[in-house]
Amino acid sequence: MNETISGIAPSVTLAITSKAKAMAAAGQEVFSFAAGEPDFDTPDHIKAAAIQALRDGKTKYSPGTGLAELRAAIAADLATHNGLTYDPAQIVVSCGAKHTLFNIFMALLQPGDEVLIPSPFWLSYPEMVRIAGGQSVFVEASEHDGFKVTRASLEAAVTPQTRALILNSPSNPIGTVYEPAELEQIAAFACEHDITVVSDEIYQQMIYDGIESPSFASLGQEVYDRTVTVNGFSKAYSMTGWRLGYLAGPLPLVKAISALQSHSTSGPTTFAQYGAIAALEGGRDCVAAMRDAFAERRTYLYDRLQNMPQVSCVKPMGAFYMLPGIGAYGLDSLTFADKLLEATGVAVVPGKPFGADANIRLSYACSMENIREGMDRMEGFLKGL
């Protein structure tokens, strides 16, 4: 057995979701805040494009890096909405943004290379780095600072072995959004230390309250040259099951990733890519409608959590997650989440695998009815502790 692979921790998010589904299948009432996917259906014009592609016989292999038409549409979208100029040859379409990130670390890292990961973090980052032979170095971001790292905290963590920095804005599991001045400081740090920045922007279209947060690679040529921009279709267009993500970055790295993908998955699903083209070319009204719904849910959920005794919470500015602190109740996050689920049918994700064992993660990519009832039950549960 490969020791690296056998040591991988299974995704706690998927484990909690599976347990909640099993309880529901057994007839129990479950109110889940676990899954990181929108509860909206994929917009009709996207589905129609994929259906038409099937009818037109678009069922054979696509190029290994994705359809030329899709890569051109991504390049145009990045230019229009992100101020980024990429040739389609600098773009690789993969089987979801998770696959995209995996490819990046496999192509980028040598054994022993260090990757700076702001903590709390998306739970799959360290496992990906580990599989690629790298070492994760967690840069702690406190709740007092809005869970944001600073140049000073990054400087304290950098070493001669530092190869890359992961920047996730808006972030999972917190909803943190880095604003322009904060990004400029991180950019200066990366340039000074010659570090590659993996900018995970999968939630970029989910930003609230008029906050401005430009793509990291748009901060200047020197930054552009050392940034790999990651995005996809799952979150903004509610296309989680379509499994389409992409990267745009420096050509030498892109060529290495293209070769790697040619020997792993080959190209992504062909007819799904025609749906992705329709998503990019069909305008963002459908995204705005979903974002407005998330914004309403965010406000309600945050207000409810703020009024619960001994619960702390940083208000998220993006994505669709909150990371309330429950440490005052004297329970670790795994115990808290398990007791809450068993006692009330409310499913949340423990903060421990995100690097935040005094917190739990709640996704508000679920109905308002689910949120209201779930918060009522959680409030009652807390009163009994």
C-alpha positions in Angstrom: 0.0 0.0 0.0 1.3 3.5 -0.9 2.0 5.1 2.5 1.2 8.6 1.3 -2.2 7.6 -0.1 -3.1 5.3 2.8 -2.5 8.3 5.1 -5.0 10.6 3.4 -7.8 11.7 5.7 -11.3 11.2 4.0 -13.3 14.4 3.5 -15.2 15.2 6.7 -17.6 17.3 4.6 -18.6 14.3 2.6 -18.7 12.0 5.7 -21.2 14.4 7.5 -23.3 14.7 4.4 -23.4 11.0 4.0 -24.5 10.4 7.6 -27.2 13.1 7.3 -28.5 11.4 4.1 -28.5 8.0 5.8 -30.5 9.5 8.7 -33.0 11.1 6.3 -33.3 7.8 4.4 -34.2 6.1 7.6 -37.1 8.5 8.1 -35.5 11.1 10.4 -35.9 14.8 9.8 -32.6 16.3 8.9 -31.6 20.0 8.4 -28.3 20.1 6.7 -25.8 22.9 6.6 -23.0 20.6 5.4 -22.9 20.5 1.6 -20.9 23.2 -0.3 -23.2 23.3 -3.3 -26.0 25.7 -4.3 -29.5 24.3 -3.8 -30.6 25.9 -7.1 -30.9 23.9 -10.3 -28.4 24.5 -13.1 -29.9 27.3 -15.3 -32.0 26.0 -18.2 -30.0 27.6 -21.0 -26.9 25.7 -19.8 -28.7 22.4 -19.6 -30.2 23.0 -23.1 -26.8 23.5 -24.6 -25.5 20.2 -23.2 -28.7 18.4 -24.4 -28.2 19.9 -27.9 -24.6 18.8 -27.9 -25.7 15.2 -27.1 -28.2 15.4 -29.9 -25.5 16.6 -32.2 -23.3 13.7 -31.4 -20.7 15.6 -29.3 -19.9 12.5 -27.4 -16.3 11.8 -28.4 -13.0 12.8 -26.8 -12.3 16.5 -26.6 -8.7 17.8 -26.7 -6.9 17.0 -23.5 -6.9 20.6 -22.3 -10.5 21.2 -23.2 -12.5 22.3 -26.2 -10.8 25.1 -28.1 -14.2 27.0 -28.1 -14.4 26.7 -24.3 -10.8 27.8 -23.7 -11.5 30.8 -25.9 -14.7 31.6 -24.0 -12.8 31.4 -20.7 -10.1 33.7 -22.0 -12.7 36.2 -23.1 -14.5 36.0 -19.8 -11.3 36.6 -17.8 -10.5 39.6 -20.0 -14.0 41.1 -19.6 -14.7 40.5 -15.9 -11.2 40.0 -14.3 -9.0 42.3 -16.3 -6.7 39.3 -17.2 -5.3 38.7 -20.6 -4.6 35.0 -21.3 -4.1 33.2 -24.6 -6.3 30.1 -24.8 -3.0 28.1 -24.9 -2.5 29.2 -21.2 -5.8 27.7 -20.1 -6.5 24.1 -19.1 -10.0 22.8 -18.5 -10.2 19.9 -16.0 -12.7 17.7 -14.2 -13.6 20.3 -11.6 -11.6 23.0 -9.8 -10.6 20.3 -7.3 -8.9 18.4 -10.1 -7.4 21.6 -11.4 -5.8 22.3 -8.0 -4.5 18.7 -7.8 -2.9 19.1 -11.2 -1.2 22.3 -10.1 0.4 20.8 -7.0 1.5 17.7 -8.9 3.2 19.8 -11.6 4.6 22.5 -9.4 6.0 20.8 -6.3 9.3 18.9 -5.7 9.6 16.7 -2.6 10.1 18.9 0.4 8.8 22.1 -1.1 6.7 24.1 1.3 3.4 25.6 0.6 2.0 28.5 2.8 -1.7 27.9 3.6 -3.7 30.5 5.5 -5.6 28.8 8.3 -8.5 28.1 8.6 -8.3 26.5 5.2 -10.2 24.4 2.8 -9.6 20.9 4.0 -8.4 19.4 0.7 -5.4 21.8 0.3 -3.1 20.0 2.7 -4.0 16.6 1.4 -3.2 17.6 -2.2 0.1 19.2 -1.2 1.0 16.0 0.8 0.2 13.7 -2.2 2.4 15.9 -4.4 5.3 15.5 -2.0 5.1 19.0 -0.5 4.9 20.2 3.1 2.0 22.4 4.3 2.9 25.4 6.4 -0.1 26.8 8.1 -0.3 30.6 8.6 -2.7 31.2 11.4 -5.3 33.9 10.9 -7.2 34.9 14.0 -10.9 35.6 14.4 -9.9 39.0 15.8 -8.3 39.8 12.4 -11.3 38.6 10.5 -9.5 35.4 9.7 -7.2 37.2 7.3 -3.4 36.7 7.0 -1.2 39.7 6.8 2.2 40.3 5.2 3.7 40.2 8.7 2.3 36.7 9.4 3.4 35.5 6.0 6.9 36.8 6.5 7.1 34.9 9.8 6.3 31.7 8.0 8.4 31.9 4.8 11.6 29.8 4.5 14.1 29.1 1.7 11.9 26.0 1.0 8.7 28.0 0.4 7.6 27.3 -3.2 4.0 28.5 -3.2 1.2 30.3 -1.4 -2.5 29.4 -1.6 -4.8 32.4 -1.7 -8.5 31.6 -1.5 -10.7 34.7 -1.7 -13.6 34.5 -1.2 -12.7 31.6 1.0 -14.1 28.3 2.1 -14.8 27.8 5.1 -15.0 31.4 6.2 -16.3 33.6 3.5 -13.2 35.9 3.9 -12.7 38.4 1.1 -9.3 40.2 0.7 -9.7 43.8 -0.5 -7.3 45.6 -2.9 -4.9 47.0 -0.3 -4.6 43.6 1.4 -4.0 41.9 -1.9 -1.3 44.4 -2.7 0.6 43.6 0.4 0.4 39.9 -0.3 1.5 40.5 -3.9 4.6 42.4 -2.7 5.4 39.6 -0.4 5.1 37.0 -3.1 7.2 39.0 -5.6 10.0 39.7 -3.0 10.3 36.0 -2.2 9.7 34.7 -5.7 6.8 32.6 -4.7 4.1 31.1 -7.0 0.6 32.1 -5.9 -2.2 29.7 -6.5 -5.2 32.0 -6.5 -8.4 29.9 -5.9 -11.2 32.2 -7.1 -14.0 29.6 -7.4 -16.3 31.8 -5.3 -15.4 35.1 -7.0 -18.9 35.8 -8.3 -20.3 35.4 -4.7 -19.2 38.7 -3.1 -21.6 40.9 -1.1 -22.1 44.4 0.1 -20.3 45.9 -2.9 -16.9 44.8 -1.7 -14.2 45.1 -4.4 -11.8 42.1 -4.7 -9.9 42.0 -8.0 -8.3 38.8 -9.3 -4.8 38.5 -7.8 -3.1 38.2 -11.2 -4.4 41.6 -12.2 -2.2 43.4 -9.7 0.7 43.9 -12.2 2.9 42.0 -14.6 5.3 40.7 -12.0 2.3 39.3 -10.1 0.7 37.9 -13.2 3.8 36.0 -14.1 3.9 34.1 -10.9 0.1 33.5 -10.4 -2.0 30.5 -11.4 -5.7 31.6 -11.4 -8.2 28.8 -10.6 -11.9 28.9 -11.2 -14.8 26.8 -12.4 -18.5 26.4 -13.0 -19.7 24.5 -9.9 -20.5 27.4 -7.5 -21.4 30.4 -9.6 -23.6 28.5 -12.1 -24.7 25.7 -9.8 -23.0 23.1 -11.9 -21.4 21.0 -9.2 -22.1 17.6 -10.8 -20.9 18.7 -14.2 -17.2 18.6 -12.9 -15.7 21.4 -14.9 -12.9 23.7 -13.6 -10.0 25.5 -15.2 -6.8 27.3 -14.6 -4.9 30.1 -16.4 -1.3 30.6 -15.8 2.3 30.7 -17.0 2.8 28.7 -20.2 5.6 26.4 -18.9 3.4 25.3 -16.0 0.4 24.9 -18.2 2.3 22.7 -20.6 3.4 20.4 -17.7 -0.2 20.2 -16.4 -1.4 19.5 -19.9 1.0 16.5 -20.1 0.0 15.3 -16.7 -3.7 15.5 -17.5 -3.2 13.6 -20.8 -2.1 10.6 -18.8 -4.7 10.8 -16.1 -8.2 11.9 -17.1 -7.6 13.1 -20.7 -10.0 15.9 -21.5 -13.1 16.6 -19.5 -16.6 15.4 -20.5 -17.2 16.8 -24.0 -21.0 17.6 -23.9 -20.7 19.2 -20.5 -18.2 21.6 -22.0 -20.8 22.9 -24.4 -23.0 23.7 -21.3 -20.0 25.6 -19.9 -19.7 27.7 -23.1 -23.4 28.6 -22.7 -22.8 29.6 -19.1 -20.1 32.0 -20.0 -21.8 33.4 -23.1 -25.3 33.6 -21.5 -24.7 36.5 -19.2 -24.6 36.7 -15.4 -28.2 37.4 -14.6 -28.7 33.9 -13.3 -25.7 34.2 -11.1 -26.9 37.5 -9.7 -30.3 36.0 -8.8 -28.6 33.2 -6.8 -26.2 35.7 -5.2 -29.1 37.8 -4.1 -30.7 34.8 -2.5 -27.5 33.9 -0.7 -27.1 37.5 0.5 -30.6 37.3 2.2 -29.8 34.0 3.8 -26.4 35.3 5.0 -28.0 38.2 6.8 -30.6 36.0 8.5 -28.1 33.3 9.5 -25.5 35.8 10.8 -28.1 37.6 12.9 -29.4 34.3 14.4 -25.9 33.2 15.3 -25.0 36.6 16.7 -27.9 36.3 19.2 -26.9 32.8 20.4 -25.2 32.9 23.8 -21.4 32.2 23.8 -21.3 31.9 20.0 -18.9 34.2 18.1 -19.1 34.7 14.3 -17.2 36.8 11.7 -19.6 38.1 9.1 -18.6 36.6 5.7 -18.2 38.9 2.8 -18.3 36.2 0.1 -18.9 32.6 -0.7 -21.7 30.9 1.2 -20.2 29.7 4.5 -19.9 30.9 8.1 -17.5 29.6 10.7 -19.0 30.4 14.1 -17.0 29.7 17.2 -18.4 27.2 19.7 -15.4 26.7 21.9 -17.0 28.4 24.9 -19.2 25.3 25.3 -16.2 23.1 26.1 -16.6 20.7 23.3 -14.3 20.0 20.4 -15.8 20.5 16.9 -16.2 16.8 16.1 -18.0 16.1 19.4 -20.2 19.2 19.0 -21.2 18.4 15.4 -22.0 14.7 16.3 -24.1 15.6 19.3 -25.9 18.3 17.4 -26.8 15.9 14.6 -27.9 13.1 16.8 -30.0 15.3 19.1 -31.6 17.7 16.6 -31.1 16.4 13.1 -29.0 19.5 12.3 -25.9 18.7 10.2 -22.9 21.0 10.4 -19.3 20.4 9.5 -16.7 20.2 12.3 -14.0 22.9 12.1 -11.1 20.6 13.0 -10.2 19.5 9.4 -10.3 23.2 8.4 -7.7 24.0 11.1 -10.4 25.5 13.5 -11.4 23.0 16.1 -13.2 25.6 18.2 -15.5 26.3 15.3 -18.1 24.7 13.0 -18.8 25.4 9.4 -22.3 26.2 8.2 -23.2 26.4 4.5 -26.1 28.7 3.7 -26.4 27.3 0.2 -29.7 25.8 1.4 -33.3 27.0 1.6 -34.4 29.7 4.0 -36.8 27.2 5.5 -33.9 24.9 6.3 -32.0 27.7 7.8 -34.9 28.9 10.0 -35.7 25.5 11.4 -32.1 24.5 11.7 -31.3 27.6 13.8 -34.3 27.1 16.0 -33.1 23.6 16.7 -29.5 24.6 17.2 -30.6 27.4 19.6 -32.5 24.8 21.7 -29.6 22.5 21.7 -27.3 25.2 23.0 -29.6 26.0 25.8 -29.4 22.4 27.0 -25.6 22.3 27.1 
